[in-house]
Amino acid sequence: MSRSITSRMLRPFQLAARRFVMLEADDPYTGEHSCLYNAAAFAAWNQIEGDYLEFGVFQGDSFATAYRAIQTEQGRRSAFFDNSPGSGQAVQTHQRCFAFDSFSGLPEGPAARQADYVPGAYACTQDKFTTNIVKYGVDLKDVVIVPGFYNKTLTSETKEKHGLQRAAIVMIDCDLYESTVPVLEFLTDVVVQGTIIIFHDWFRFRGSPNCGEQRACREWLERNPHLELVEFWREGPQTVSFLVNMR
């Protein structure tokens, strides 16, 4: 059988395999089109100093993915500087990963809610979260877990206790306006030029700018005119990331 005939016979299988790889690459957490992957790449190559902060970690899927992405991109950056003559030396940064969650699900309250936003929704115990991220290769020595509802934990005392001064990447998966407000206030003095903020539920509430994370973000920027957000990446039907500009 000639090589050209064999190639034609294999072509459908090659296309199917390529499509499978592309679908895998478009996975909402690990693919090349994910907000987390691109945030990690941006932070590494631009040497944005600071920690990874995730608000609303649930079972740890996105948290573990962020950890792996950060490790991978920092490794690639270091390898480039180490192996490229004349490229200088990379600034070595160590990013801790902070997990903020009530571990009791969404709070009570009169907030406007999606059908799946009932009090207690998305609950996952801290032990289960820890077990999950370890299973996915996260080294706990790099992790800081801050359990509790945000109105109790997002304080200056928490920052002082953990030496939290800068955030390189932030994942906000808070769902509700009332939960997002204290998160953004907490971030005001730790974001820097180039910080990437990912809003996981930006287009919930039918995309209304007067609800949820969009409303909280608009009001935050109005209170802090020295901060500007520039859209950086979109993922799926609801997630958007922004780059922080310091005016």
Secondary structure, 3 states (H helix, E strand, C coil): CCHHHHHHHHHHHHHHHHHHHHHHHCCCCCCCCCHHHHHHHHHHHCCCCCEEEEECCCCCHHHHHHHHHHHHHHHHHHHHHHHCCCCCCCCCCCCCEEEEECCCCCCCCCCCCCCCCCCCCCCCCHHHHHHHHHHCCCCHHHEEEEECCHHHHCCHHHHHHHCCCCEEEEEECCCCHHHHHHHHHHHCCCEEEEEEEEECCCCCHHHCCCCHHHHHHHHHHHHCCCEEEEEEEEECCCEEEEEEEEC
